[in-house]
Amino acid sequence: MPVKAGERLDPEATRARILKAAAEVFGRRGIHAAGINEIVEAAGASKLTIYKNFGSKEGLVEAVLLDRTQRVRAWHNEAVEGAPAGRGQILAVFDLIATWYAEPGFRGCAMMNAATEDRGQEGAPRRLAQDHLRFYRALFERLLAGARKPEVTARQLVVVLEGATLISAIDQDPGLGAEARIIVETLLDAAF
């Protein structure tokens, strides 16, 4: 959305618009393939505004991933809070991701995509992807209170979640959400 000359904008609205546009461009084209000019055009913001808000393209990438992280955590926490304790909460997470896989334009996990594209470098994408995986392990461990080996089962659940997300994105197969849920039910049967 282009900004009209002289239009006064709320700095937070400008920042949010840039983050949304950058997330779309990075998701569609990849972090390294997307140029700052493409983001400028998509966001309707100047390079100066982008650099003023984020410092660099790397700063923008980190901000996009942090924004995504906050939204994903809130999304999962909301699903968990609305489900029956324990097993029901874990299944709620997998029901939620199944709906995500079916969304038009589903491209997989932004964190994992960014970390993979970064080819093992020690930058923000890798650090944030590691934090993302820790979030899931901690969430599942908390929800597995009373299980025989909560840390082992939590790790297995993360493998199922991230593996199903990757395969669903590559194959464009939203049915993997239902398959992942069946695997999770089996893991939960063995855990308790």
N, C-alpha and C positions, 0 to 999 in steps of 0.2 A: 504494500500500500504506500504509494508515494506521499511524501509530506509536502504540503504547500509552503511556498516561501513565506516567511514571517509567522508561520503558525507556531504558537507556543504549545509545547507538549509537556506532559508530566514526565519527568525523568524515569520514573518507574515503569510507566507505560511504554516509553521508548525502549528501555532495557528489555522488557518482556517481549516486545515486538521483534527486537533483534534476536533474542534467544530462540523464539519460535521459528523465525525464518532460518536461522543458522542450523537449528536442529533438523529442519526439513531438508535443507541443502546437504548437510553432512550425511543424513540418513540415505538420501537418494544417490548422492555422488561419491560419498566417502570423504574422510577428513582431508587426505592429501590431495585428492583430485579437485576438491572444491576450492575455488579461489576467493579471495576477499571481495573482488569486484562482483562476483555472483551473489555473495551474501549482501553486499551493499544494495544491489538491485532488488533482491527478494525482500529485504527489510525496509526499503524506502528510506534508508539512512545514509549519511555520508561516511566515508572512511574515517574522517576525524571523529565523528560521534562514536563509531565502533571502537576506535583505538582509545578514545577518552574513557569509555565505559569498561573496556576489557584489556587494554594495554597492548595486546598483540593477538595474532590468530591463535596462538597456543593458549592465551588467556581466555579467548572466546570459547575454544574447545572445552577447556576445563569448566567454564561457567555453564555451558550447555549440559555437560555431563553431571555437574552438581545439581542443576535444576531438575534434570531427569531423575537423579537419585532421590531427591526429596519427594517428587511426585510418585515414584514407584513405591517408596516406603509408606507414604500416606495411603496409597491405593491398597497395598497389602494389609496394613494395619487396620484399615476400615473393614476389609473382608473378614479378617480374623475376629475383630470385635463383634461382628454380627453373626458369628457361627457358634454352634455348641462347642464347649471346651474340648481341648485335646484333639482327638482324631478328626472331629468335625471341622476344627479350625485349619488343620493341615489340608484336608480335602477342599476346603473353601479356597485356599491359595491355588490349588491345581484347577479348580473350577474357574477361577478368575483368569488364569493364564490361558485356559482353553478358549474363553471368549476373546481374549487378546489375539490369539492365533487366527481367529476368524475375521478380525477387522480388515477392511480393505487397506491395502498398502502395507500390511505387516512385513517388517524387514528383520525381525529378530531383536535381540537385546543390544541396545545402543552401547552399553558398557563393554560387552564382550566384543562387539564389532569394532569399537574404537581401539581396544587393547590389542586385538588381533592385527588390525591395520597398522598399529604402531610397531609391530614386529619386535616385541620384547624389550623395547627401550624402557628406561626407568622414569618416564614422564608421567604426567597426570592421568592419561588413559589407563595405564597399567595399574597405577596406585589406586585409582577409583574403582577399577574392575575388581581388584583384590578386596577392597572395602565392601563392594557389592556382594561378593561371595561370602565374606564374613557376616554381613547382615543376614543373608539367608540361613547360614549355618546357625547363627545365634537365635534367629526366629524359630527355626525348627527344633533346636535343642530345648528352648523354652516351652514349646508346645508339646514336646515329647516327655514332659515330666511324668515319671512313673514307668517309663519304658526301661527295658533291660540295659541297653547301651545307647542312650540318647545321642551321644556325640557321633557314634558310628552311623546310626540311622539318619541323623541330620545330614551328614556328609552324603550318604546315598541319595537322599531326597534332593539335594542340590545337584547331584550328577543327573538325576532324572529330569529335573526342571530345566537345567541349562542344556542338556542334550536334546530334549524334546523341542526346546525353543530354537536351537540351531537347525535341527533337521526340518522342523516345520517351516522355518524361513527359507531354507535352501530348496526344499521340495514344494513350497507353497501348498502345504497340506495341513489345513486346520484340524483334521481328524486326529492328529497326533496328541492333542490335548486330552481326548478321551482315552487314548492308549496309555498316556502317561498316568492318568488317574488309576487305571487298572493296575499298573506296576506299583503305584503308591499304596493302593489298598493291600497288595500282597506284602509289601515291606512293613506296613503297619500291623498286619496280622502276625507277622514274625516278631515284631518288636515288643508286643505286649503279651 
